[in-house]
């Protein structure tokens, strides 16, 4: 498989590069705010980063228990925090991982989230992340807001129990 980058103004293909270390299907993709990196999650749950400008492989993002849970839940989303090269990834269980690029350091793991992390997104406040939780009964599905630097729950979004597919 390959990753192709187009100019959206005129549809011109700017470049294409081969993803030789990616498993068969790209399940999730996120582009850094500065446009330098693309991070992909494949169908086995592996998370890898490339430099968009030259197509070079940067690194695989990993850490304690990351690969085991990522392989079980390959569809959980990825996001970049605004104005940073920090990558957020839910893992389908009760954790969210945050890495920095290009060094791949695991900056933060938020664990003990009360539910299965289905989706992650960033909002307008720089230290907040939104986490969509899909739960078994008796807990309803819901969206929670976390301070990612401290790993603390800030609030639960009211009336978010009908969540079915995730966040935008």
Backbone as JSON, one array per atom type, in Angstrom:
{
  "sequence": "XXXXXXXXXXXXXXXXXXXXXXXXXXXXXXXXXXXXXXXXXXXXXXXXXXXXXXXXXXXXXXXXXXXXXXXXXXXXXXXXXXXXXXXXXXXXXXXXXXXXXXXXXXXXXXXXXXXXXXXXXXXXXXXXXXXXXXXXXXXXXXXXXXXXXXXXXXXXXXXXXXXXXXXX",
  "N": [[0.82, -1.19, 0.0], [0.27, 2.36, -0.41], [0.81, 5.77, 0.57], [-0.76, 8.65, -0.44], [-0.45, 12.04, -1.31], [-2.28, 14.87, -2.01], [-2.73, 18.06, -3.61], [-5.19, 20.01, -2.41], [-6.39, 22.2, -3.57], [-6.23, 22.08, -6.37], [-6.26, 19.39, -7.0], [-3.96, 18.06, -7.76], [-1.62, 15.43, -7.66], [0.77, 15.38, -5.26], [2.83, 13.82, -4.07], [3.72, 10.36, -3.56], [4.21, 7.69, -1.36], [5.56, 4.53, -0.47], [4.25, 2.35, 1.91], [5.89, 0.33, 3.45], [6.1, -0.96, 5.93], [3.63, -1.22, 6.96], [0.67, -2.89, 8.0], [-1.81, -4.65, 6.17], [-4.23, -2.93, 5.97], [-5.0, 0.51, 6.36], [-6.37, 1.8, 9.18], [-6.88, 4.05, 10.74], [-5.99, 7.53, 10.63], [-3.99, 10.39, 11.19], [-2.98, 13.77, 10.9], [-0.3, 15.89, 11.66], [-0.56, 19.15, 13.23], [1.26, 20.98, 12.13], [1.69, 19.92, 9.67], [3.81, 18.23, 9.19], [4.01, 15.53, 9.97], [2.48, 12.3, 9.5], [0.39, 10.02, 11.06], [-0.38, 6.65, 11.31], [-2.72, 4.04, 11.92], [-2.76, 0.64, 11.73], [-4.48, -2.38, 10.56], [-3.8, -4.26, 12.42], [-3.49, -2.83, 14.66], [-1.11, -1.52, 15.12], [0.76, 1.47, 15.54], [2.2, 3.9, 13.6], [4.54, 6.38, 12.49], [5.2, 8.76, 9.9], [7.26, 11.03, 8.04], [5.81, 13.6, 6.35], [6.81, 15.34, 4.41], [9.05, 14.18, 3.13], [8.47, 11.5, 3.02], [9.72, 9.67, 4.67], [10.09, 7.01, 7.03], [9.37, 7.47, 10.43], [8.97, 6.41, 13.1], [7.77, 3.62, 15.09], [5.13, 3.83, 17.39], [5.11, 3.02, 20.73], [4.85, 1.3, 23.91], [4.48, 0.31, 27.4], [2.17, -2.32, 27.51], [0.87, -1.28, 25.3], [0.93, -2.36, 22.63], [-0.36, -4.85, 22.9], [-3.04, -4.23, 23.68], [-3.71, -2.5, 21.57], [-3.7, -4.21, 19.35], [-5.94, -5.7, 19.9], [-7.94, -3.83, 19.6], [-8.09, -2.31, 16.94], [-9.45, -0.21, 15.7], [-9.73, 2.14, 17.14], [-9.52, 5.64, 17.5], [-7.12, 8.22, 16.4], [-5.44, 11.28, 17.19], [-4.05, 14.59, 16.96], [-2.77, 16.86, 19.33], [-3.62, 20.32, 19.34], [-1.36, 22.65, 17.82], [0.93, 21.24, 18.51], [3.22, 18.43, 18.45], [2.12, 16.21, 19.59], [0.72, 13.09, 19.87], [-2.38, 11.53, 20.29], [-3.87, 8.53, 21.32], [-6.5, 6.33, 21.69], [-7.09, 3.17, 23.28], [-9.04, 1.23, 23.22], [-9.58, -0.1, 25.54], [-9.35, 0.81, 28.84], [-7.68, 3.05, 28.63], [-5.78, 5.92, 27.51], [-3.21, 6.91, 25.4], [-0.41, 9.11, 25.04], [1.94, 10.39, 22.87], [5.08, 11.93, 21.94], [6.35, 13.44, 18.97], [9.3, 14.0, 17.02], [10.54, 12.01, 18.57], [9.14, 9.88, 19.74], [8.56, 9.43, 22.38], [6.73, 8.2, 25.12], [4.58, 10.21, 26.55], [2.42, 10.49, 28.3], [0.14, 8.39, 29.98], [-3.15, 7.9, 30.37], [-4.96, 6.21, 32.59], [-7.43, 3.88, 33.9], [-9.81, 4.86, 33.02], [-13.29, 5.12, 33.11], [-14.67, 2.99, 31.37], [-14.82, 1.66, 27.99], [-12.59, 2.98, 25.75], [-13.61, 4.53, 22.92], [-13.22, 6.6, 21.12], [-11.17, 9.47, 20.51], [-10.66, 12.98, 20.82], [-9.74, 16.4, 20.25], [-10.22, 19.59, 21.78], [-11.08, 23.1, 21.98], [-9.64, 24.08, 24.16], [-6.38, 24.0, 25.24], [-5.27, 22.03, 26.99], [-7.1, 20.02, 27.21], [-8.67, 16.93, 26.45], [-11.11, 15.04, 24.67], [-12.94, 12.18, 25.36], [-14.6, 9.51, 24.08], [-16.7, 7.12, 25.43], [-17.6, 3.79, 25.26], [-19.79, 1.65, 26.7], [-20.62, -1.3, 28.55], [-23.72, -2.44, 29.91], [-24.24, -1.62, 33.39], [-23.51, 1.01, 32.97], [-23.96, 3.96, 31.03], [-23.19, 4.88, 27.58], [-20.9, 7.55, 27.05], [-19.42, 10.87, 26.91], [-16.39, 12.02, 28.04], [-14.32, 14.53, 29.56], [-10.94, 15.25, 29.79], [-8.05, 16.41, 31.55], [-5.14, 16.35, 29.95], [-2.49, 16.69, 30.72], [-2.37, 16.3, 33.45], [-3.82, 14.01, 33.73], [-6.39, 13.86, 34.73], [-9.91, 13.58, 35.34], [-12.13, 15.96, 34.15], [-14.8, 16.63, 33.54], [-18.05, 15.27, 32.69], [-19.81, 15.12, 29.71], [-23.05, 16.3, 29.58], [-26.03, 14.47, 28.69], [-24.91, 12.76, 26.73], [-25.3, 10.13, 26.29], [-26.38, 8.77, 24.13], [-24.46, 8.29, 22.31], [-23.03, 6.8, 19.5], [-21.19, 6.35, 17.4], [-18.87, 7.86, 17.74], [-16.6, 10.69, 18.0], [-16.14, 13.88, 16.37]],
  "CA": [[0.0, 0.0, 0.0], [1.02, 3.61, -0.42], [0.13, 6.98, 1.03], [-0.69, 9.66, -1.49], [-0.77, 13.39, -0.84], [-2.75, 15.72, -3.09], [-3.02, 19.48, -3.38], [-6.65, 20.08, -2.41], [-6.9, 23.32, -4.37], [-6.39, 21.72, -7.78], [-6.32, 17.95, -7.17], [-2.69, 17.53, -8.24], [-0.91, 14.52, -6.79], [2.06, 15.96, -4.9], [3.76, 12.7, -3.98], [3.21, 9.09, -3.07], [5.28, 6.86, -0.86], [5.19, 3.16, -0.15], [4.21, 2.05, 3.34], [6.35, -1.05, 3.49], [6.0, -1.6, 7.23], [2.24, -1.16, 7.43], [-0.13, -4.06, 7.73], [-2.69, -4.58, 5.01], [-5.19, -1.83, 5.86], [-4.9, 1.68, 7.24], [-7.65, 1.93, 9.87], [-7.0, 5.42, 11.24], [-4.93, 8.4, 10.16], [-4.01, 11.75, 11.73], [-1.9, 14.62, 10.38], [0.1, 16.87, 12.67], [-1.01, 20.52, 12.92], [2.24, 21.68, 11.28], [1.75, 19.24, 8.38], [5.07, 17.51, 9.03], [3.89, 14.09, 10.22], [1.23, 11.55, 9.4], [0.41, 8.86, 11.93], [-1.34, 5.68, 10.82], [-2.98, 2.85, 12.72], [-3.1, -0.4, 10.77], [-5.53, -3.31, 10.98], [-3.32, -5.01, 13.57], [-3.42, -1.91, 15.79], [0.19, -0.85, 15.24], [0.73, 2.9, 15.26], [3.49, 4.28, 13.03], [4.6, 7.77, 12.02], [6.04, 9.1, 8.75], [7.45, 12.43, 7.7], [5.03, 13.83, 5.12], [7.55, 16.09, 3.4], [9.93, 13.34, 2.32], [8.0, 10.12, 3.0], [10.55, 8.77, 5.47], [9.52, 6.41, 8.22], [9.91, 8.11, 11.64], [9.05, 5.39, 14.14], [6.57, 2.97, 15.62], [4.82, 4.33, 18.73], [4.86, 1.87, 21.59], [5.01, 1.49, 25.34], [3.96, -0.83, 28.17], [0.8, -2.77, 27.23], [0.28, -0.58, 24.16], [0.72, -3.21, 21.48], [-1.35, -5.89, 23.18], [-4.39, -3.67, 23.62], [-3.95, -1.95, 20.24], [-4.04, -5.3, 18.43], [-7.3, -6.12, 20.19], [-8.87, -2.77, 19.24], [-7.38, -1.51, 15.94], [-10.26, 0.87, 15.13], [-9.82, 3.31, 18.0], [-8.97, 6.76, 16.73], [-5.9, 8.96, 16.66], [-5.58, 12.72, 17.03], [-2.93, 15.41, 17.41], [-3.13, 18.04, 20.1], [-3.36, 21.53, 18.53], [-0.1, 23.38, 17.95], [1.97, 20.38, 19.07], [3.43, 17.15, 17.79], [1.71, 15.18, 20.54], [-0.27, 12.17, 19.29], [-3.26, 10.88, 21.26], [-4.49, 7.31, 20.81], [-7.24, 5.48, 22.6], [-6.66, 1.79, 23.03], [-10.16, 0.3, 23.23], [-9.89, -0.55, 26.9], [-9.58, 1.94, 29.74], [-6.5, 3.91, 28.6], [-5.42, 6.8, 26.41], [-1.76, 7.12, 25.38], [0.02, 10.33, 24.37], [3.35, 10.35, 22.5], [5.62, 13.1, 21.24], [7.11, 13.16, 17.75], [9.69, 12.76, 16.36], [11.27, 11.06, 19.41], [8.31, 8.73, 20.06], [8.48, 9.24, 23.83], [5.4, 8.09, 25.71], [4.51, 11.37, 27.44], [1.39, 10.33, 29.32], [-0.89, 7.37, 29.85], [-4.3, 8.12, 31.26], [-5.55, 4.89, 32.8], [-8.55, 3.86, 34.82], [-10.97, 5.56, 32.45], [-14.42, 4.24, 33.43], [-15.36, 2.51, 30.18], [-13.96, 1.32, 26.86], [-12.33, 4.16, 24.94], [-14.01, 4.34, 21.53], [-12.77, 7.69, 20.27], [-10.52, 10.6, 21.17], [-10.68, 14.21, 20.03], [-9.24, 17.56, 20.97], [-11.13, 20.72, 21.76], [-10.48, 24.43, 21.88], [-8.78, 24.37, 25.3], [-5.17, 23.26, 24.87], [-4.9, 20.89, 27.83], [-8.24, 19.11, 27.34], [-9.01, 15.97, 25.41], [-12.44, 14.46, 24.8], [-12.86, 10.74, 25.22], [-15.91, 8.86, 23.96], [-16.67, 5.83, 26.1], [-18.65, 2.84, 24.92], [-19.86, 0.82, 27.89], [-21.59, -2.37, 28.74], [-24.63, -2.02, 30.97], [-25.26, -0.61, 33.57], [-23.03, 2.36, 32.66], [-24.31, 4.39, 29.68], [-22.14, 5.48, 26.76], [-20.79, 8.95, 27.4], [-18.22, 11.61, 26.55], [-15.74, 12.61, 29.21], [-13.28, 15.51, 29.23], [-9.8, 15.0, 30.65], [-6.85, 17.23, 31.47], [-4.17, 15.33, 29.56], [-1.2, 16.86, 31.39], [-2.49, 15.75, 34.8], [-4.53, 12.73, 33.69], [-7.55, 13.95, 35.61], [-11.23, 13.78, 34.76], [-12.64, 17.3, 34.41], [-16.26, 16.62, 33.53], [-18.76, 14.4, 31.76], [-20.73, 15.91, 28.9], [-24.43, 15.86, 29.83], [-26.84, 13.99, 27.57], [-24.11, 12.15, 25.66], [-25.46, 8.68, 26.41], [-26.8, 8.17, 22.85], [-23.28, 8.22, 21.46], [-22.97, 5.49, 18.86], [-20.08, 6.16, 16.49], [-17.65, 8.57, 18.12], [-16.48, 12.15, 18.0], [-15.52, 14.51, 15.2]],
  "C": [[0.87, 1.25, 0.0], [0.15, 4.73, 0.14], [0.32, 8.03, -0.04], [-1.14, 10.99, -0.9], [-1.09, 14.25, -2.06], [-2.84, 17.17, -2.66], [-4.53, 19.62, -3.5], [-7.2, 21.21, -3.26], [-7.11, 22.93, -5.83], [-6.39, 20.21, -8.05], [-5.04, 17.31, -7.69], [-2.07, 16.6, -7.2], [0.48, 15.09, -6.53], [3.13, 14.89, -4.78], [3.05, 11.49, -3.42], [4.39, 8.33, -2.51], [4.73, 5.55, -0.33], [5.28, 2.94, 1.36], [4.61, 0.6, 3.55], [6.2, -1.73, 4.84], [4.58, -1.61, 7.78], [1.54, -2.47, 7.11], [-1.14, -3.71, 6.64], [-3.58, -3.35, 4.9], [-4.87, -0.71, 6.84], [-6.28, 1.87, 7.85], [-7.92, 3.36, 10.33], [-5.79, 6.22, 10.76], [-5.09, 9.76, 10.83], [-2.79, 12.49, 11.18], [-1.59, 15.68, 11.41], [-0.32, 18.27, 12.26], [-0.04, 21.28, 12.03], [2.4, 21.02, 9.92], [3.01, 18.44, 8.16], [4.93, 16.0, 9.14], [2.5, 13.56, 9.9], [1.42, 10.32, 10.28], [-0.71, 7.94, 11.49], [-1.5, 4.55, 11.83], [-3.44, 1.78, 11.74], [-4.11, -1.38, 11.35], [-5.08, -4.24, 12.11], [-3.17, -4.12, 14.8], [-2.09, -1.21, 15.96], [0.05, 0.61, 14.83], [2.12, 3.31, 14.81], [3.4, 5.7, 12.48], [5.56, 7.9, 10.85], [6.17, 10.61, 8.64], [6.75, 12.67, 6.37], [5.88, 14.48, 4.04], [8.46, 15.23, 2.54], [9.54, 11.86, 2.29], [8.8, 9.16, 3.86], [9.8, 8.26, 6.7], [10.18, 7.05, 9.44], [10.07, 7.06, 12.73], [7.7, 4.75, 14.4], [6.37, 3.52, 17.02], [4.44, 3.15, 19.6], [5.08, 2.25, 23.05], [4.45, 0.29, 26.06], [2.49, -1.1, 27.85], [0.16, -2.13, 26.0], [-0.03, -1.54, 23.03], [-0.31, -4.29, 21.71], [-2.77, -5.34, 23.05], [-4.69, -3.08, 22.25], [-4.31, -3.04, 19.24], [-5.46, -5.79, 18.67], [-8.33, -5.12, 19.68], [-8.25, -1.86, 18.18], [-8.16, -0.31, 15.42], [-10.35, 2.12, 15.98], [-9.01, 4.44, 17.38], [-7.67, 7.33, 17.24], [-6.2, 10.44, 16.51], [-4.27, 13.37, 17.44], [-3.49, 16.53, 18.27], [-2.79, 19.28, 19.29], [-2.0, 22.15, 18.85], [1.02, 22.56, 18.6], [2.21, 19.21, 18.13], [3.18, 16.04, 18.78], [0.55, 14.39, 19.94], [-1.06, 11.52, 20.42], [-3.84, 9.64, 20.6], [-5.23, 6.61, 21.93], [-6.84, 4.05, 22.33], [-7.78, 0.77, 23.13], [-10.47, -0.27, 24.59], [-10.07, 0.7, 27.75], [-8.41, 2.92, 29.76], [-6.45, 4.78, 27.35], [-3.92, 7.04, 26.53], [-1.46, 8.39, 24.61], [1.52, 10.24, 24.15], [3.78, 11.68, 21.9], [6.36, 12.61, 19.99], [8.13, 14.28, 17.58], [10.3, 11.7, 17.28], [10.47, 9.83, 19.82], [8.18, 8.47, 21.55], [7.02, 9.16, 24.27], [5.32, 9.14, 26.81], [3.55, 11.13, 28.6], [0.53, 9.11, 28.97], [-1.96, 7.7, 30.87], [-4.97, 6.77, 31.39], [-6.68, 4.97, 33.8], [-9.75, 4.63, 34.33], [-12.16, 4.62, 32.6], [-15.23, 3.84, 32.21], [-14.34, 2.15, 29.11], [-13.81, 2.56, 25.98], [-12.63, 3.84, 23.49], [-13.37, 5.38, 20.62], [-12.08, 8.73, 21.13], [-10.57, 11.8, 20.24], [-10.13, 15.33, 20.9], [-10.24, 18.7, 20.82], [-10.37, 22.03, 21.73], [-9.56, 24.79, 23.04], [-7.58, 23.43, 25.21], [-4.84, 22.06, 25.74], [-6.04, 19.9, 28.03], [-8.34, 18.17, 26.15], [-10.39, 15.39, 25.72], [-12.33, 12.97, 24.51], [-14.27, 10.18, 25.18], [-15.79, 7.46, 24.52], [-17.87, 5.0, 25.67], [-18.66, 1.82, 26.06], [-20.86, -0.31, 27.75], [-22.57, -1.84, 29.79], [-23.98, -2.33, 32.32], [-24.81, 0.8, 33.2], [-23.43, 2.75, 31.24], [-23.07, 4.84, 28.91], [-22.08, 6.95, 27.12], [-19.48, 9.55, 26.87], [-17.66, 12.24, 27.82], [-14.64, 13.56, 28.73], [-12.18, 15.37, 30.27], [-8.74, 16.07, 30.47], [-5.72, 16.25, 31.15], [-2.84, 15.49, 30.28], [-1.21, 16.26, 32.79], [-3.15, 14.38, 34.83], [-5.76, 12.7, 34.56], [-8.83, 14.18, 34.84], [-11.72, 15.17, 35.14], [-14.16, 17.32, 34.49], [-16.77, 15.56, 32.56], [-19.76, 15.27, 31.02], [-22.15, 15.42, 29.16], [-25.11, 15.39, 28.54], [-26.03, 13.42, 26.42], [-24.28, 10.64, 25.64], [-25.9, 8.0, 25.11], [-25.65, 8.07, 21.85], [-23.2, 6.84, 20.81], [-21.72, 5.3, 18.0], [-18.82, 6.94, 16.83], [-17.76, 10.06, 17.96], [-15.92, 12.63, 16.68], [-14.5, 15.5, 15.64]]
}
